[in-house]
C-alpha cells in the first residue's frame, strides 16, 4: 500500500483531467558562428564549463523539486525512514552526485509555503484548480491569468477556496496493490474502513497490474501509513 498523494475530487462528476503546459512551437532560425580551432582556447574552455555547470544546476534543481513533492504527498513526513518516496528520491539524487548537504538543507527547510489554490472557470461549466506553493502568489496568478485568457478561460476573482469548497472535496488517495490475486473489493473495503476511507474503487495501479484506490480525508494520509493487506 502506498500513499499516492492529495487531489481535489469533484463531488459531482469525475472526469480524468491532465494539466499540462500548453505551448505553441514556432520554428526559429538560429545562426551560430563556428569556432575556429585555436582561435581562443580560453573561450572554448569557458563555454564548455558554463554548459556543464548549467546542466548540473538543472539536475540539482530537478531533484530538489522532487524532494518537495515527496514530502508533500506524504503529508509532510521529512524522515526518509518513514517516507519511502523521499528515500527513493534521495538515493537517485546521490547517484547523480547531488551533495548530501544540499539534500539535507532542502529536507530541513522551514520555509516551505502552504499550498495556494488558483481557481479557473473554463467554458462549458468546467472548473480547474491549480495548486501552487510559490512564495510570490501574485506573480504566479498573473501568469496563469494571462495564459487562461489566451484560451478563453477565466481566473475566478472570488475568495480563494470558494469554488474548491463548493464543487470539490480535498481527498487523499491511497493506492493498494493486493499481495494475493484472490483479494477482492470486499477485503480491501474492510481495510479501507479501518483507515477511515470514504470510498474504494478498482483501478489499474501499474501497467497491467490491477489494484484499488481508497479515498480518505487529506489530514488522514499520514495516519494510514503502516497498514498491510494480507
PyMOL commands that place a pseudoatom at each C-alpha (Angstrom):
pseudoatom trace, name=CA, resn=UNK, resi=1, chain=A, elem=C, hetatm=0, pos=[0.000, 0.000, 0.000]
pseudoatom trace, name=CA, resn=UNK, resi=2, chain=A, elem=C, hetatm=0, pos=[1.368, 3.392, -0.865]
pseudoatom trace, name=CA, resn=UNK, resi=3, chain=A, elem=C, hetatm=0, pos=[0.283, 6.961, -0.276]
pseudoatom trace, name=CA, resn=UNK, resi=4, chain=A, elem=C, hetatm=0, pos=[-0.162, 8.402, -3.751]
pseudoatom trace, name=CA, resn=UNK, resi=5, chain=A, elem=C, hetatm=0, pos=[-0.891, 11.979, -2.868]
pseudoatom trace, name=CA, resn=UNK, resi=6, chain=A, elem=C, hetatm=0, pos=[-3.544, 14.605, -2.454]
pseudoatom trace, name=CA, resn=UNK, resi=7, chain=A, elem=C, hetatm=0, pos=[-6.108, 15.596, -5.021]
pseudoatom trace, name=CA, resn=UNK, resi=8, chain=A, elem=C, hetatm=0, pos=[-9.231, 17.681, -5.471]
pseudoatom trace, name=CA, resn=UNK, resi=9, chain=A, elem=C, hetatm=0, pos=[-12.107, 15.301, -6.120]
pseudoatom trace, name=CA, resn=UNK, resi=10, chain=A, elem=C, hetatm=0, pos=[-15.331, 16.574, -7.650]
pseudoatom trace, name=CA, resn=UNK, resi=11, chain=A, elem=C, hetatm=0, pos=[-18.482, 15.716, -5.752]
pseudoatom trace, name=CA, resn=UNK, resi=12, chain=A, elem=C, hetatm=0, pos=[-20.498, 15.875, -8.971]
pseudoatom trace, name=CA, resn=UNK, resi=13, chain=A, elem=C, hetatm=0, pos=[-18.818, 14.349, -11.992]
pseudoatom trace, name=CA, resn=UNK, resi=14, chain=A, elem=C, hetatm=0, pos=[-15.363, 12.745, -12.103]
pseudoatom trace, name=CA, resn=UNK, resi=15, chain=A, elem=C, hetatm=0, pos=[-13.546, 13.369, -15.330]
pseudoatom trace, name=CA, resn=UNK, resi=16, chain=A, elem=C, hetatm=0, pos=[-9.842, 12.412, -15.582]
pseudoatom trace, name=CA, resn=UNK, resi=17, chain=A, elem=C, hetatm=0, pos=[-8.020, 15.658, -16.178]
pseudoatom trace, name=CA, resn=UNK, resi=18, chain=A, elem=C, hetatm=0, pos=[-4.355, 16.118, -17.016]
pseudoatom trace, name=CA, resn=UNK, resi=19, chain=A, elem=C, hetatm=0, pos=[-2.980, 19.592, -16.502]
pseudoatom trace, name=CA, resn=UNK, resi=20, chain=A, elem=C, hetatm=0, pos=[-0.035, 20.396, -18.710]
pseudoatom trace, name=CA, resn=UNK, resi=21, chain=A, elem=C, hetatm=0, pos=[1.743, 23.379, -20.048]
pseudoatom trace, name=CA, resn=UNK, resi=22, chain=A, elem=C, hetatm=0, pos=[0.313, 24.441, -23.387]
pseudoatom trace, name=CA, resn=UNK, resi=23, chain=A, elem=C, hetatm=0, pos=[2.923, 25.891, -25.632]
pseudoatom trace, name=CA, resn=UNK, resi=24, chain=A, elem=C, hetatm=0, pos=[2.945, 26.920, -29.239]
pseudoatom trace, name=CA, resn=UNK, resi=25, chain=A, elem=C, hetatm=0, pos=[6.061, 25.848, -31.052]
pseudoatom trace, name=CA, resn=UNK, resi=26, chain=A, elem=C, hetatm=0, pos=[7.278, 28.126, -33.771]
pseudoatom trace, name=CA, resn=UNK, resi=27, chain=A, elem=C, hetatm=0, pos=[10.289, 27.326, -35.919]
pseudoatom trace, name=CA, resn=UNK, resi=28, chain=A, elem=C, hetatm=0, pos=[13.248, 29.590, -35.445]
pseudoatom trace, name=CA, resn=UNK, resi=29, chain=A, elem=C, hetatm=0, pos=[16.389, 30.054, -37.459]
pseudoatom trace, name=CA, resn=UNK, resi=30, chain=A, elem=C, hetatm=0, pos=[19.462, 30.396, -35.305]
pseudoatom trace, name=CA, resn=UNK, resi=31, chain=A, elem=C, hetatm=0, pos=[22.855, 31.335, -36.700]
pseudoatom trace, name=CA, resn=UNK, resi=32, chain=A, elem=C, hetatm=0, pos=[25.761, 30.102, -34.585]
pseudoatom trace, name=CA, resn=UNK, resi=33, chain=A, elem=C, hetatm=0, pos=[29.224, 31.330, -35.531]
pseudoatom trace, name=CA, resn=UNK, resi=34, chain=A, elem=C, hetatm=0, pos=[31.685, 28.488, -35.990]
pseudoatom trace, name=CA, resn=UNK, resi=35, chain=A, elem=C, hetatm=0, pos=[34.557, 28.322, -33.554]
pseudoatom trace, name=CA, resn=UNK, resi=36, chain=A, elem=C, hetatm=0, pos=[37.928, 28.215, -35.220]
pseudoatom trace, name=CA, resn=UNK, resi=37, chain=A, elem=C, hetatm=0, pos=[40.318, 25.734, -33.625]
pseudoatom trace, name=CA, resn=UNK, resi=38, chain=A, elem=C, hetatm=0, pos=[42.917, 27.525, -31.562]
pseudoatom trace, name=CA, resn=UNK, resi=39, chain=A, elem=C, hetatm=0, pos=[41.224, 30.874, -32.033]
pseudoatom trace, name=CA, resn=UNK, resi=40, chain=A, elem=C, hetatm=0, pos=[40.563, 31.338, -28.327]
pseudoatom trace, name=CA, resn=UNK, resi=41, chain=A, elem=C, hetatm=0, pos=[41.325, 28.389, -26.079]
pseudoatom trace, name=CA, resn=UNK, resi=42, chain=A, elem=C, hetatm=0, pos=[40.006, 30.226, -23.001]
pseudoatom trace, name=CA, resn=UNK, resi=43, chain=A, elem=C, hetatm=0, pos=[36.670, 30.993, -24.679]
pseudoatom trace, name=CA, resn=UNK, resi=44, chain=A, elem=C, hetatm=0, pos=[36.248, 27.336, -25.645]
pseudoatom trace, name=CA, resn=UNK, resi=45, chain=A, elem=C, hetatm=0, pos=[37.048, 26.148, -22.109]
pseudoatom trace, name=CA, resn=UNK, resi=46, chain=A, elem=C, hetatm=0, pos=[34.709, 28.710, -20.556]
pseudoatom trace, name=CA, resn=UNK, resi=47, chain=A, elem=C, hetatm=0, pos=[31.903, 27.794, -22.951]
pseudoatom trace, name=CA, resn=UNK, resi=48, chain=A, elem=C, hetatm=0, pos=[32.265, 24.090, -22.094]
pseudoatom trace, name=CA, resn=UNK, resi=49, chain=A, elem=C, hetatm=0, pos=[32.390, 24.788, -18.356]
pseudoatom trace, name=CA, resn=UNK, resi=50, chain=A, elem=C, hetatm=0, pos=[29.322, 27.029, -18.452]
pseudoatom trace, name=CA, resn=UNK, resi=51, chain=A, elem=C, hetatm=0, pos=[27.369, 24.360, -20.318]
pseudoatom trace, name=CA, resn=UNK, resi=52, chain=A, elem=C, hetatm=0, pos=[28.341, 21.699, -17.766]
pseudoatom trace, name=CA, resn=UNK, resi=53, chain=A, elem=C, hetatm=0, pos=[27.525, 23.977, -14.824]
pseudoatom trace, name=CA, resn=UNK, resi=54, chain=A, elem=C, hetatm=0, pos=[24.140, 24.804, -16.318]
pseudoatom trace, name=CA, resn=UNK, resi=55, chain=A, elem=C, hetatm=0, pos=[23.306, 21.135, -16.821]
pseudoatom trace, name=CA, resn=UNK, resi=56, chain=A, elem=C, hetatm=0, pos=[24.422, 20.261, -13.284]
pseudoatom trace, name=CA, resn=UNK, resi=57, chain=A, elem=C, hetatm=0, pos=[22.265, 23.048, -11.830]
pseudoatom trace, name=CA, resn=UNK, resi=58, chain=A, elem=C, hetatm=0, pos=[19.307, 21.764, -13.838]
pseudoatom trace, name=CA, resn=UNK, resi=59, chain=A, elem=C, hetatm=0, pos=[19.785, 18.264, -12.403]
pseudoatom trace, name=CA, resn=UNK, resi=60, chain=A, elem=C, hetatm=0, pos=[20.091, 19.546, -8.818]
pseudoatom trace, name=CA, resn=UNK, resi=61, chain=A, elem=C, hetatm=0, pos=[17.025, 21.780, -9.174]
pseudoatom trace, name=CA, resn=UNK, resi=62, chain=A, elem=C, hetatm=0, pos=[15.026, 18.869, -10.558]
pseudoatom trace, name=CA, resn=UNK, resi=63, chain=A, elem=C, hetatm=0, pos=[15.866, 16.684, -7.547]
pseudoatom trace, name=CA, resn=UNK, resi=64, chain=A, elem=C, hetatm=0, pos=[15.094, 19.477, -5.092]
pseudoatom trace, name=CA, resn=UNK, resi=65, chain=A, elem=C, hetatm=0, pos=[11.638, 19.785, -6.641]
pseudoatom trace, name=CA, resn=UNK, resi=66, chain=A, elem=C, hetatm=0, pos=[11.204, 16.008, -6.373]
pseudoatom trace, name=CA, resn=UNK, resi=67, chain=A, elem=C, hetatm=0, pos=[12.121, 16.206, -2.670]
pseudoatom trace, name=CA, resn=UNK, resi=68, chain=A, elem=C, hetatm=0, pos=[9.455, 18.873, -2.142]
pseudoatom trace, name=CA, resn=UNK, resi=69, chain=A, elem=C, hetatm=0, pos=[6.894, 16.707, -3.928]
pseudoatom trace, name=CA, resn=UNK, resi=70, chain=A, elem=C, hetatm=0, pos=[7.822, 13.585, -1.929]
pseudoatom trace, name=CA, resn=UNK, resi=71, chain=A, elem=C, hetatm=0, pos=[7.378, 15.482, 1.338]
pseudoatom trace, name=CA, resn=UNK, resi=72, chain=A, elem=C, hetatm=0, pos=[4.108, 16.985, 0.157]
pseudoatom trace, name=CA, resn=UNK, resi=73, chain=A, elem=C, hetatm=0, pos=[2.394, 13.732, -0.907]
pseudoatom trace, name=CA, resn=UNK, resi=74, chain=A, elem=C, hetatm=0, pos=[3.353, 12.053, 2.378]
pseudoatom trace, name=CA, resn=UNK, resi=75, chain=A, elem=C, hetatm=0, pos=[1.568, 14.690, 4.401]
pseudoatom trace, name=CA, resn=UNK, resi=76, chain=A, elem=C, hetatm=0, pos=[4.770, 16.471, 5.458]
pseudoatom trace, name=CA, resn=UNK, resi=77, chain=A, elem=C, hetatm=0, pos=[6.916, 13.489, 6.529]
pseudoatom trace, name=CA, resn=UNK, resi=78, chain=A, elem=C, hetatm=0, pos=[10.578, 14.519, 6.174]
pseudoatom trace, name=CA, resn=UNK, resi=79, chain=A, elem=C, hetatm=0, pos=[12.201, 11.368, 7.588]
pseudoatom trace, name=CA, resn=UNK, resi=80, chain=A, elem=C, hetatm=0, pos=[13.362, 9.073, 4.722]
pseudoatom trace, name=CA, resn=UNK, resi=81, chain=A, elem=C, hetatm=0, pos=[12.931, 6.058, 7.028]
pseudoatom trace, name=CA, resn=UNK, resi=82, chain=A, elem=C, hetatm=0, pos=[9.212, 6.803, 7.208]
pseudoatom trace, name=CA, resn=UNK, resi=83, chain=A, elem=C, hetatm=0, pos=[8.838, 8.222, 3.714]
pseudoatom trace, name=CA, resn=UNK, resi=84, chain=A, elem=C, hetatm=0, pos=[9.754, 5.620, 1.084]
pseudoatom trace, name=CA, resn=UNK, resi=85, chain=A, elem=C, hetatm=0, pos=[9.216, 8.040, -1.798]
pseudoatom trace, name=CA, resn=UNK, resi=86, chain=A, elem=C, hetatm=0, pos=[11.620, 10.546, -0.250]
pseudoatom trace, name=CA, resn=UNK, resi=87, chain=A, elem=C, hetatm=0, pos=[14.186, 7.799, 0.375]
pseudoatom trace, name=CA, resn=UNK, resi=88, chain=A, elem=C, hetatm=0, pos=[13.991, 6.775, -3.285]
pseudoatom trace, name=CA, resn=UNK, resi=89, chain=A, elem=C, hetatm=0, pos=[14.493, 10.359, -4.490]
pseudoatom trace, name=CA, resn=UNK, resi=90, chain=A, elem=C, hetatm=0, pos=[17.489, 10.824, -2.161]
pseudoatom trace, name=CA, resn=UNK, resi=91, chain=A, elem=C, hetatm=0, pos=[19.134, 7.610, -3.391]
pseudoatom trace, name=CA, resn=UNK, resi=92, chain=A, elem=C, hetatm=0, pos=[18.645, 8.651, -7.009]
pseudoatom trace, name=CA, resn=UNK, resi=93, chain=A, elem=C, hetatm=0, pos=[19.976, 12.156, -6.312]
pseudoatom trace, name=CA, resn=UNK, resi=94, chain=A, elem=C, hetatm=0, pos=[23.098, 10.761, -4.622]
pseudoatom trace, name=CA, resn=UNK, resi=95, chain=A, elem=C, hetatm=0, pos=[23.742, 8.548, -7.642]
pseudoatom trace, name=CA, resn=UNK, resi=96, chain=A, elem=C, hetatm=0, pos=[23.811, 11.751, -9.730]
pseudoatom trace, name=CA, resn=UNK, resi=97, chain=A, elem=C, hetatm=0, pos=[26.333, 13.320, -7.311]
pseudoatom trace, name=CA, resn=UNK, resi=98, chain=A, elem=C, hetatm=0, pos=[23.932, 15.799, -5.744]
pseudoatom trace, name=CA, resn=UNK, resi=99, chain=A, elem=C, hetatm=0, pos=[25.675, 16.880, -2.480]
pseudoatom trace, name=CA, resn=UNK, resi=100, chain=A, elem=C, hetatm=0, pos=[24.098, 15.470, 0.706]
pseudoatom trace, name=CA, resn=UNK, resi=101, chain=A, elem=C, hetatm=0, pos=[24.471, 18.911, 2.280]
pseudoatom trace, name=CA, resn=UNK, resi=102, chain=A, elem=C, hetatm=0, pos=[22.192, 20.330, -0.410]
pseudoatom trace, name=CA, resn=UNK, resi=103, chain=A, elem=C, hetatm=0, pos=[19.713, 17.474, 0.038]
pseudoatom trace, name=CA, resn=UNK, resi=104, chain=A, elem=C, hetatm=0, pos=[19.597, 17.782, 3.843]
pseudoatom trace, name=CA, resn=UNK, resi=105, chain=A, elem=C, hetatm=0, pos=[19.245, 21.550, 3.672]
pseudoatom trace, name=CA, resn=UNK, resi=106, chain=A, elem=C, hetatm=0, pos=[16.224, 21.145, 1.410]
pseudoatom trace, name=CA, resn=UNK, resi=107, chain=A, elem=C, hetatm=0, pos=[14.624, 18.498, 3.619]
pseudoatom trace, name=CA, resn=UNK, resi=108, chain=A, elem=C, hetatm=0, pos=[15.043, 20.527, 6.793]
pseudoatom trace, name=CA, resn=UNK, resi=109, chain=A, elem=C, hetatm=0, pos=[13.940, 23.792, 5.190]
pseudoatom trace, name=CA, resn=UNK, resi=110, chain=A, elem=C, hetatm=0, pos=[11.361, 25.506, 7.358]
pseudoatom trace, name=CA, resn=UNK, resi=111, chain=A, elem=C, hetatm=0, pos=[10.202, 27.970, 4.743]
pseudoatom trace, name=CA, resn=UNK, resi=112, chain=A, elem=C, hetatm=0, pos=[8.113, 25.586, 2.655]
pseudoatom trace, name=CA, resn=UNK, resi=113, chain=A, elem=C, hetatm=0, pos=[4.986, 27.590, 1.983]
pseudoatom trace, name=CA, resn=UNK, resi=114, chain=A, elem=C, hetatm=0, pos=[1.444, 26.294, 2.281]
pseudoatom trace, name=CA, resn=UNK, resi=115, chain=A, elem=C, hetatm=0, pos=[-0.365, 25.455, -0.959]
pseudoatom trace, name=CA, resn=UNK, resi=116, chain=A, elem=C, hetatm=0, pos=[-2.390, 28.201, -2.605]
pseudoatom trace, name=CA, resn=UNK, resi=117, chain=A, elem=C, hetatm=0, pos=[-5.200, 27.227, -4.960]
pseudoatom trace, name=CA, resn=UNK, resi=118, chain=A, elem=C, hetatm=0, pos=[-5.911, 29.318, -8.052]
pseudoatom trace, name=CA, resn=UNK, resi=119, chain=A, elem=C, hetatm=0, pos=[-9.403, 28.647, -9.375]
pseudoatom trace, name=CA, resn=UNK, resi=120, chain=A, elem=C, hetatm=0, pos=[-10.155, 28.801, -13.099]
pseudoatom trace, name=CA, resn=UNK, resi=121, chain=A, elem=C, hetatm=0, pos=[-13.530, 28.769, -14.833]
pseudoatom trace, name=CA, resn=UNK, resi=122, chain=A, elem=C, hetatm=0, pos=[-13.495, 27.170, -18.274]
pseudoatom trace, name=CA, resn=UNK, resi=123, chain=A, elem=C, hetatm=0, pos=[-16.195, 27.190, -20.971]
pseudoatom trace, name=CA, resn=UNK, resi=124, chain=A, elem=C, hetatm=0, pos=[-18.902, 24.575, -20.597]
pseudoatom trace, name=CA, resn=UNK, resi=125, chain=A, elem=C, hetatm=0, pos=[-19.165, 24.808, -16.830]
pseudoatom trace, name=CA, resn=UNK, resi=126, chain=A, elem=C, hetatm=0, pos=[-15.745, 23.243, -16.226]
pseudoatom trace, name=CA, resn=UNK, resi=127, chain=A, elem=C, hetatm=0, pos=[-13.695, 24.279, -13.205]
pseudoatom trace, name=CA, resn=UNK, resi=128, chain=A, elem=C, hetatm=0, pos=[-9.916, 23.853, -12.990]
pseudoatom trace, name=CA, resn=UNK, resi=129, chain=A, elem=C, hetatm=0, pos=[-7.888, 24.074, -9.787]
pseudoatom trace, name=CA, resn=UNK, resi=130, chain=A, elem=C, hetatm=0, pos=[-4.184, 24.969, -9.968]
pseudoatom trace, name=CA, resn=UNK, resi=131, chain=A, elem=C, hetatm=0, pos=[-2.255, 24.376, -6.758]
pseudoatom trace, name=CA, resn=UNK, resi=132, chain=A, elem=C, hetatm=0, pos=[0.975, 26.312, -6.250]
pseudoatom trace, name=CA, resn=UNK, resi=133, chain=A, elem=C, hetatm=0, pos=[3.496, 26.580, -3.440]
pseudoatom trace, name=CA, resn=UNK, resi=134, chain=A, elem=C, hetatm=0, pos=[5.338, 29.595, -4.761]
pseudoatom trace, name=CA, resn=UNK, resi=135, chain=A, elem=C, hetatm=0, pos=[6.028, 32.414, -2.327]
pseudoatom trace, name=CA, resn=UNK, resi=136, chain=A, elem=C, hetatm=0, pos=[5.128, 35.056, -4.893]
pseudoatom trace, name=CA, resn=UNK, resi=137, chain=A, elem=C, hetatm=0, pos=[1.496, 34.060, -5.392]
pseudoatom trace, name=CA, resn=UNK, resi=138, chain=A, elem=C, hetatm=0, pos=[0.600, 37.281, -7.222]
pseudoatom trace, name=CA, resn=UNK, resi=139, chain=A, elem=C, hetatm=0, pos=[3.218, 36.686, -9.897]
pseudoatom trace, name=CA, resn=UNK, resi=140, chain=A, elem=C, hetatm=0, pos=[2.041, 33.110, -10.438]
pseudoatom trace, name=CA, resn=UNK, resi=141, chain=A, elem=C, hetatm=0, pos=[-1.590, 34.228, -10.522]
pseudoatom trace, name=CA, resn=UNK, resi=142, chain=A, elem=C, hetatm=0, pos=[-0.842, 36.924, -13.122]
pseudoatom trace, name=CA, resn=UNK, resi=143, chain=A, elem=C, hetatm=0, pos=[0.967, 34.448, -15.383]
pseudoatom trace, name=CA, resn=UNK, resi=144, chain=A, elem=C, hetatm=0, pos=[-1.800, 31.863, -15.098]
pseudoatom trace, name=CA, resn=UNK, resi=145, chain=A, elem=C, hetatm=0, pos=[-4.417, 34.538, -15.717]
pseudoatom trace, name=CA, resn=UNK, resi=146, chain=A, elem=C, hetatm=0, pos=[-2.664, 35.613, -18.926]
pseudoatom trace, name=CA, resn=UNK, resi=147, chain=A, elem=C, hetatm=0, pos=[-2.456, 32.008, -20.128]
pseudoatom trace, name=CA, resn=UNK, resi=148, chain=A, elem=C, hetatm=0, pos=[-6.082, 31.294, -19.178]
pseudoatom trace, name=CA, resn=UNK, resi=149, chain=A, elem=C, hetatm=0, pos=[-7.327, 34.395, -21.015]
pseudoatom trace, name=CA, resn=UNK, resi=150, chain=A, elem=C, hetatm=0, pos=[-5.463, 33.320, -24.130]
pseudoatom trace, name=CA, resn=UNK, resi=151, chain=A, elem=C, hetatm=0, pos=[-7.505, 30.109, -24.308]
pseudoatom trace, name=CA, resn=UNK, resi=152, chain=A, elem=C, hetatm=0, pos=[-10.839, 31.573, -23.259]
pseudoatom trace, name=CA, resn=UNK, resi=153, chain=A, elem=C, hetatm=0, pos=[-10.602, 30.605, -19.593]
pseudoatom trace, name=CA, resn=UNK, resi=154, chain=A, elem=C, hetatm=0, pos=[-11.200, 32.934, -16.681]
pseudoatom trace, name=CA, resn=UNK, resi=155, chain=A, elem=C, hetatm=0, pos=[-9.441, 33.085, -13.317]
pseudoatom trace, name=CA, resn=UNK, resi=156, chain=A, elem=C, hetatm=0, pos=[-12.003, 33.385, -10.552]
pseudoatom trace, name=CA, resn=UNK, resi=157, chain=A, elem=C, hetatm=0, pos=[-11.980, 36.647, -8.610]
pseudoatom trace, name=CA, resn=UNK, resi=158, chain=A, elem=C, hetatm=0, pos=[-13.942, 35.174, -5.706]
pseudoatom trace, name=CA, resn=UNK, resi=159, chain=A, elem=C, hetatm=0, pos=[-12.318, 34.414, -2.367]
pseudoatom trace, name=CA, resn=UNK, resi=160, chain=A, elem=C, hetatm=0, pos=[-9.652, 31.695, -2.704]
pseudoatom trace, name=CA, resn=UNK, resi=161, chain=A, elem=C, hetatm=0, pos=[-11.142, 28.310, -1.929]
pseudoatom trace, name=CA, resn=UNK, resi=162, chain=A, elem=C, hetatm=0, pos=[-14.781, 29.216, -2.538]
pseudoatom trace, name=CA, resn=UNK, resi=163, chain=A, elem=C, hetatm=0, pos=[-15.089, 27.239, -5.774]
pseudoatom trace, name=CA, resn=UNK, resi=164, chain=A, elem=C, hetatm=0, pos=[-12.951, 24.420, -4.411]
pseudoatom trace, name=CA, resn=UNK, resi=165, chain=A, elem=C, hetatm=0, pos=[-15.141, 24.093, -1.341]
pseudoatom trace, name=CA, resn=UNK, resi=166, chain=A, elem=C, hetatm=0, pos=[-18.353, 24.268, -3.360]
pseudoatom trace, name=CA, resn=UNK, resi=167, chain=A, elem=C, hetatm=0, pos=[-17.564, 21.866, -6.185]
pseudoatom trace, name=CA, resn=UNK, resi=168, chain=A, elem=C, hetatm=0, pos=[-14.696, 19.701, -4.925]
pseudoatom trace, name=CA, resn=UNK, resi=169, chain=A, elem=C, hetatm=0, pos=[-13.663, 17.603, -1.949]
pseudoatom trace, name=CA, resn=UNK, resi=170, chain=A, elem=C, hetatm=0, pos=[-9.992, 17.659, -0.894]
pseudoatom trace, name=CA, resn=UNK, resi=171, chain=A, elem=C, hetatm=0, pos=[-9.073, 13.984, -0.628]
pseudoatom trace, name=CA, resn=UNK, resi=172, chain=A, elem=C, hetatm=0, pos=[-6.006, 11.827, -0.129]
pseudoatom trace, name=CA, resn=UNK, resi=173, chain=A, elem=C, hetatm=0, pos=[-5.508, 8.847, -2.463]
pseudoatom trace, name=CA, resn=UNK, resi=174, chain=A, elem=C, hetatm=0, pos=[-4.129, 5.538, -1.150]
pseudoatom trace, name=CA, resn=UNK, resi=175, chain=A, elem=C, hetatm=0, pos=[-3.024, 3.082, -3.830]
pseudoatom trace, name=CA, resn=UNK, resi=176, chain=A, elem=C, hetatm=0, pos=[-3.396, -0.554, -2.738]
pseudoatom trace, name=CA, resn=UNK, resi=177, chain=A, elem=C, hetatm=0, pos=[-1.731, -3.440, -4.556]
pseudoatom trace, name=CA, resn=UNK, resi=178, chain=A, elem=C, hetatm=0, pos=[-3.075, -6.780, -3.239]
pseudoatom trace, name=CA, resn=UNK, resi=179, chain=A, elem=C, hetatm=0, pos=[-0.484, -9.356, -2.194]
pseudoatom trace, name=CA, resn=UNK, resi=180, chain=A, elem=C, hetatm=0, pos=[-2.708, -12.157, -3.483]
pseudoatom trace, name=CA, resn=UNK, resi=181, chain=A, elem=C, hetatm=0, pos=[-4.566, -12.316, -6.756]
pseudoatom trace, name=CA, resn=UNK, resi=182, chain=A, elem=C, hetatm=0, pos=[-7.634, -13.581, -4.890]
pseudoatom trace, name=CA, resn=UNK, resi=183, chain=A, elem=C, hetatm=0, pos=[-8.067, -10.332, -2.986]
pseudoatom trace, name=CA, resn=UNK, resi=184, chain=A, elem=C, hetatm=0, pos=[-11.351, -8.680, -3.815]
pseudoatom trace, name=CA, resn=UNK, resi=185, chain=A, elem=C, hetatm=0, pos=[-13.086, -5.402, -3.244]
pseudoatom trace, name=CA, resn=UNK, resi=186, chain=A, elem=C, hetatm=0, pos=[-14.685, -6.648, -0.001]
pseudoatom trace, name=CA, resn=UNK, resi=187, chain=A, elem=C, hetatm=0, pos=[-11.368, -7.371, 1.692]
pseudoatom trace, name=CA, resn=UNK, resi=188, chain=A, elem=C, hetatm=0, pos=[-9.908, -4.087, 0.560]
pseudoatom trace, name=CA, resn=UNK, resi=189, chain=A, elem=C, hetatm=0, pos=[-13.003, -2.184, 1.657]
pseudoatom trace, name=CA, resn=UNK, resi=190, chain=A, elem=C, hetatm=0, pos=[-12.686, -3.635, 5.160]
pseudoatom trace, name=CA, resn=UNK, resi=191, chain=A, elem=C, hetatm=0, pos=[-9.095, -2.398, 5.360]
pseudoatom trace, name=CA, resn=UNK, resi=192, chain=A, elem=C, hetatm=0, pos=[-10.043, 0.965, 3.909]
pseudoatom trace, name=CA, resn=UNK, resi=193, chain=A, elem=C, hetatm=0, pos=[-12.736, 1.436, 6.548]
pseudoatom trace, name=CA, resn=UNK, resi=194, chain=A, elem=C, hetatm=0, pos=[-10.071, 0.978, 9.233]
pseudoatom trace, name=CA, resn=UNK, resi=195, chain=A, elem=C, hetatm=0, pos=[-8.097, 3.747, 7.540]
pseudoatom trace, name=CA, resn=UNK, resi=196, chain=A, elem=C, hetatm=0, pos=[-11.140, 5.999, 7.562]
pseudoatom trace, name=CA, resn=UNK, resi=197, chain=A, elem=C, hetatm=0, pos=[-11.685, 5.834, 3.796]
pseudoatom trace, name=CA, resn=UNK, resi=198, chain=A, elem=C, hetatm=0, pos=[-14.893, 7.230, 2.361]
pseudoatom trace, name=CA, resn=UNK, resi=199, chain=A, elem=C, hetatm=0, pos=[-14.747, 5.276, -0.907]
pseudoatom trace, name=CA, resn=UNK, resi=200, chain=A, elem=C, hetatm=0, pos=[-12.839, 2.446, -2.619]
pseudoatom trace, name=CA, resn=UNK, resi=201, chain=A, elem=C, hetatm=0, pos=[-12.532, 1.858, -6.355]
pseudoatom trace, name=CA, resn=UNK, resi=202, chain=A, elem=C, hetatm=0, pos=[-10.891, -0.809, -8.504]
pseudoatom trace, name=CA, resn=UNK, resi=203, chain=A, elem=C, hetatm=0, pos=[-8.273, 0.636, -10.819]
pseudoatom trace, name=CA, resn=UNK, resi=204, chain=A, elem=C, hetatm=0, pos=[-5.052, -0.106, -12.680]
pseudoatom trace, name=CA, resn=UNK, resi=205, chain=A, elem=C, hetatm=0, pos=[-2.184, 0.759, -10.326]
pseudoatom trace, name=CA, resn=UNK, resi=206, chain=A, elem=C, hetatm=0, pos=[0.619, -0.007, -12.767]
pseudoatom trace, name=CA, resn=UNK, resi=207, chain=A, elem=C, hetatm=0, pos=[0.969, -1.338, -16.292]
pseudoatom trace, name=CA, resn=UNK, resi=208, chain=A, elem=C, hetatm=0, pos=[-1.394, -4.282, -16.358]
pseudoatom trace, name=CA, resn=UNK, resi=209, chain=A, elem=C, hetatm=0, pos=[-1.488, -4.568, -12.554]
pseudoatom trace, name=CA, resn=UNK, resi=210, chain=A, elem=C, hetatm=0, pos=[-4.962, -4.352, -11.077]
pseudoatom trace, name=CA, resn=UNK, resi=211, chain=A, elem=C, hetatm=0, pos=[-5.347, -2.743, -7.691]
pseudoatom trace, name=CA, resn=UNK, resi=212, chain=A, elem=C, hetatm=0, pos=[-7.518, -0.419, -5.683]
pseudoatom trace, name=CA, resn=UNK, resi=213, chain=A, elem=C, hetatm=0, pos=[-7.660, 3.236, -4.703]
pseudoatom trace, name=CA, resn=UNK, resi=214, chain=A, elem=C, hetatm=0, pos=[-9.088, 4.367, -1.377]
pseudoatom trace, name=CA, resn=UNK, resi=215, chain=A, elem=C, hetatm=0, pos=[-10.095, 7.980, -0.776]
pseudoatom trace, name=CA, resn=UNK, resi=216, chain=A, elem=C, hetatm=0, pos=[-9.541, 9.472, 2.682]
pseudoatom trace, name=CA, resn=UNK, resi=217, chain=A, elem=C, hetatm=0, pos=[-9.568, 12.929, 4.200]
pseudoatom trace, name=CA, resn=UNK, resi=218, chain=A, elem=C, hetatm=0, pos=[-6.370, 14.810, 3.336]
pseudoatom trace, name=CA, resn=UNK, resi=219, chain=A, elem=C, hetatm=0, pos=[-5.455, 15.159, 7.018]
pseudoatom trace, name=CA, resn=UNK, resi=220, chain=A, elem=C, hetatm=0, pos=[-5.587, 11.367, 7.481]
pseudoatom trace, name=CA, resn=UNK, resi=221, chain=A, elem=C, hetatm=0, pos=[-2.971, 10.495, 4.875]
pseudoatom trace, name=CA, resn=UNK, resi=222, chain=A, elem=C, hetatm=0, pos=[-0.108, 10.117, 7.338]
pseudoatom trace, name=CA, resn=UNK, resi=223, chain=A, elem=C, hetatm=0, pos=[-2.272, 8.124, 9.787]
pseudoatom trace, name=CA, resn=UNK, resi=224, chain=A, elem=C, hetatm=0, pos=[-2.889, 5.425, 7.177]
pseudoatom trace, name=CA, resn=UNK, resi=225, chain=A, elem=C, hetatm=0, pos=[0.787, 4.504, 6.885]
pseudoatom trace, name=CA, resn=UNK, resi=226, chain=A, elem=C, hetatm=0, pos=[1.674, 1.066, 8.214]
pseudoatom trace, name=CA, resn=UNK, resi=227, chain=A, elem=C, hetatm=0, pos=[-1.480, -0.855, 7.309]
pseudoatom trace, name=CA, resn=UNK, resi=228, chain=A, elem=C, hetatm=0, pos=[-0.901, -4.126, 5.466]
pseudoatom trace, name=CA, resn=UNK, resi=229, chain=A, elem=C, hetatm=0, pos=[-3.177, -6.159, 3.240]
pseudoatom trace, name=CA, resn=UNK, resi=230, chain=A, elem=C, hetatm=0, pos=[-2.680, -9.912, 3.544]
for i in range(1, 230): cmd.bond("trace and resi %d" % i, "trace and resi %d" % (i + 1))
show_as sticks, trace
zoom trace
